[in-house]
Structure formats: structure tokens, C-alpha cells
């Protein structure tokens, strides 16, 4: 369903366009994780907190608090519909039927988002969601999408209808140039990971419709469950940092049996594969540093399908992951890499060149910038080292910087996250492969680093 985006934005009929339109308007892995939480850790008390890593943007001075409350309140009125639950029950995900249990779906039918806490401090919103883990977790993506689109709508207010027409014309041209760059690349696969920082719901929907129509066989699907449901697309996603963060905090409190802090990251894998089998075995190793994760991982972890590369240089991280599988004697050609951190079309092509095939001597991955390079026999032989399928987020669904005909800083995306910050009243910590992405109180971060070490960690700027 292609909309007249400029007219819709100019009319500003937000009652027609609430930001969150369905409880399914969420990343698919949140639902897979929700069932995992519901089964294994019901009632665990957690707190999620929205964190603006782009501190130079004083978000509470850009987004109107009353509008934010109205959108958050609207999200609390939503419930999973009967047709959505039937789709979850009957659809095939990752080649597997009946991923969602009937008793879980019965419980899901009565779920609504719990209350939130909102205040302001030093130009930023203090937005928290606290309660039972299984009730609170779905706030994450909804809250981020709401804040992102409210900021977009503030930018719209600076523009008249002609300006808006130019804005979307330039954004569409930019999107089309990406499609032209990647069309026809042998073996290339990518998915949309852009819900949390999208320009708007309608723009994300437009992007997905265009990709599905113009890149069949290349565009693999979307992490957005509602748009997958609405447009018959593949729903993409497995798990996220949230799981090891909570389980490690529970181990720190002595509430995970005899499991140690370091072993908690592998307990996540054990419970996950026990629940889902081979369907979604893609690990996320960087919560407390990828190097230590791979060094100490049990041999059975090498049976997992692949690795999502999130916070380390993706070329370095990919080599590290393949070295882990090779050291355990696994066939690399069967393994999957999913780069997903701040990707754009050029970086995706370079990663595909580095891992999706062998590069002739003298040709670095940076030489591969569009489809023509992949069809040049002097540079390329299609002999894959492994499988690779990228996930592109912000640079796909919110690439509007410089598109406005008048100055509108609201169209430049910011790094906004919503993380677990407390478990059973105790601080939760994420270290990451990038020092800049660490979350938690300084003294807890220091303690976790004393346990997990800092090997392989670097510090690089975070854009999105």
C-alpha cells in the first residue's frame, strides 16, 4: 500500500496515524525471547531504561512531553488481535512449524503494556519501564519507535507541503540508488532491521514494499513482525543482549543455581537451543566481549548455525567467528554471519565480498562497491567461505539527513537505545566490544570487566 507520504505528513492527522498501530509492530526476536522469558523466568523483576547516547541532542527539548505521553498511552491500549495470534500460531518461521506454543499464545492474547515512568532531567527524558520481565520487555522497541517518529514529526512542522514533497523525493532517490547498487550481486542477502530508529512507520512500510518488489531473492525479509504479517514477508530475528544481561545479573545475585557470571552467557545458549532446537541458533557473542566468549565457549556452541556481528569491526568480528568454528572442526561453508551494526549499502557489499566469496589477490573488500564489481572476473570468483546475510537498520529506514530543502536537524538520526538497567533491584551491565556502548554504573562495569576481561575491546564513535 503506497501512500502519498508528503500529503500525509502535511495533513498531520496523527489520529489517523498513531505511531504504534499493533502489538506486532515489534522486532520478531522480541516475541521469540518473550516466549523464552515466559517459560523460564516468569516474574523476574526488571527495569528497562531509554538511553540517548547522542547527548548533544537534548531530546526533551525537541519532543513535546504531552505528545510523548499520548503515544505511550495509546500503545498501552493495544492488544494482540485474533488474526495476529492465528498467524503466529500457523505460520512457519525459520522452516519450523508451531514455534509458539498454544498456552503461550493464550497468555499473549491478554497481554498489555504495563505503566511507564516519565520525567525530564538536563534536557533528556527519563523514561523507565519496570515490572515482571515478561510484561515489560515489549516496551523496548515500541518506546524507541515512538521517540524516533515524534522527532521526525517535529521536523515535518518546519516544512510546507512543497518542502515535504522535495524531502521524500530526495529520500526516494537515495533509496533507489541503493537498490541499483546491490541489484544483481550474486549470492547477496540482506534484511531490514530498522524498526527501532525508523523515520516513520509509513516510510518503513514504503521501503519494504519497494525492496520486496525490486529485489526478489536479495531482500530476505524484515525484523518488523507486523509488516511481515501485513505484506507476507519473512519475519527475521533470533535473540538479543537482553537475555545474557538478565541471566548474568541473576548469576551475580546467586539466583541462577551454581552458574557463574561467565557461564551465564552459555546458559542462555543452552536454554535457547533446548527450547527452539536448530531453528534459530544464531549467537550474539559481544555482550561481555566476543574474544572471551569464543575463547571459553563449550564445543557444542560450535554446532550453532552462526553469529550476529554487532559491536566489533565487522571484518575483524567475522574472522574471529570463523576462526572459532574452524578451531572446533566445523565446516565454515555451512556457517552464517549476520553483520548488523550501522551498515550501509557499500559496507554490506564489502562484507559480502570478504566473506561471501574468495577475493582474487590484490583486490581488497573496499574495491567492491556495486554489482558491476561482482561481475568482474578479474576481481571475483564465487567460492563462498561461509554464508552471509546482512541486517541494515537506520541507514535503510531513516536515511534522511540532508534531504530537507530547509534546515531540519530532526531528520538526522540519533543513537537511542532501551536497555535492561536493573534485575531484582540490582544493576544490570553490558560491556560490548566497544567501550562506548557499555551500560551500567561505573563500579559494576569495573567489576564485570575484572571477571570477563577486556581482550579485544576497542573504543570507536557510535553513530546509530
Order of alpha helices (4+ residues) and beta strands (2+ residues): alpha-alpha-beta-alpha-alpha-alpha-beta-beta-alpha-alpha-alpha-beta-alpha-beta-alpha-alpha-alpha-beta-alpha-beta-alpha-beta-alpha-beta-alpha-beta-beta-beta-alpha-beta-beta-alpha
